[in-house]
């Protein structure tokens, strides 16, 4: 992202009283930006909530930037 001069911010926000992930990709030169807000699945276990946040951050970036990535988590569960 640094090479092309874009800024990415991913923050936790509240949406209708629930935790959500806001992802913003901005071009500081032009002032253009695009945002995505996605409600998160709630989980009282902090470790599982951290995994949920990480998962949503990865997929939000892939979606906004039209990136294809191999889902190694799913592939690791399949037998060889």
C-alpha positions as CSV (number, residue, x, y, z in Angstrom):
1,X,0.0,0.0,0.0
2,X,2.9,2.3,0.7
3,X,4.2,1.8,-2.8
4,X,1.0,3.1,-4.4
5,X,0.5,5.8,-1.7
6,X,-2.7,4.5,-0.2
7,X,-3.6,4.5,3.5
8,X,-5.6,1.7,5.1
9,X,-7.3,2.1,8.5
10,X,-9.3,-0.7,10.2
11,X,-11.0,0.4,13.4
12,X,-13.7,-1.1,15.6
13,X,-16.8,1.0,15.8
14,X,-20.3,0.6,17.1
15,X,-23.2,0.0,14.7
16,X,-26.7,-0.2,16.1
17,X,-25.2,-1.0,19.5
18,X,-23.0,-3.8,18.2
19,X,-19.3,-4.0,17.5
20,X,-18.4,-3.6,13.8
21,X,-15.3,-3.3,11.7
22,X,-14.8,-0.2,9.6
23,X,-12.2,-0.5,6.9
24,X,-11.2,2.6,5.0
25,X,-8.8,2.8,2.0
26,X,-7.8,6.4,1.2
27,X,-5.7,8.2,-1.3
28,X,-4.3,11.3,0.5
29,X,-3.3,13.0,-2.8
30,X,-6.7,13.0,-4.4
31,X,-8.8,12.9,-1.1
32,X,-10.7,9.9,-2.4
33,X,-11.7,7.2,0.0
34,X,-13.8,4.1,0.2
35,X,-15.3,2.6,3.3
36,X,-16.8,-0.7,4.4
37,X,-18.6,-1.4,7.7
38,X,-19.3,-4.9,8.7
39,X,-20.9,-6.1,12.0
40,X,-18.9,-8.6,13.8
41,X,-20.1,-11.9,15.4
42,X,-20.1,-11.3,19.2
43,X,-18.1,-13.7,21.4
44,X,-17.4,-13.3,25.1
45,X,-14.1,-15.2,24.8
46,X,-11.4,-12.6,24.2
47,X,-9.1,-15.0,22.3
48,X,-11.9,-16.0,20.0
49,X,-13.0,-12.4,19.5
50,X,-9.4,-11.6,18.5
51,X,-9.5,-14.3,15.9
52,X,-12.9,-13.0,14.6
53,X,-11.5,-9.5,14.3
54,X,-8.4,-10.7,12.4
55,X,-10.5,-12.9,10.1
56,X,-12.8,-10.0,9.2
57,X,-9.9,-7.6,8.7
58,X,-8.3,-9.9,6.2
59,X,-11.5,-10.5,4.2
60,X,-12.5,-6.8,4.3
61,X,-9.2,-5.9,2.7
62,X,-9.5,-8.6,0.1
63,X,-13.0,-7.5,-0.8
64,X,-12.2,-3.8,-1.0
65,X,-9.0,-4.3,-3.1
66,X,-10.4,-7.2,-5.2
67,X,-7.6,-9.5,-4.1
68,X,-7.7,-13.3,-4.4
69,X,-6.1,-15.3,-1.6
70,X,-5.9,-18.9,-0.8
71,X,-7.9,-19.8,2.4
72,X,-5.2,-21.8,4.1
73,X,-7.4,-22.2,7.2
74,X,-9.9,-24.2,5.2
75,X,-7.4,-26.0,3.1
76,X,-5.5,-27.2,6.3
77,X,-8.7,-29.0,7.5
78,X,-9.1,-31.1,4.3
79,X,-7.4,-34.5,4.2
80,X,-4.7,-35.0,1.7
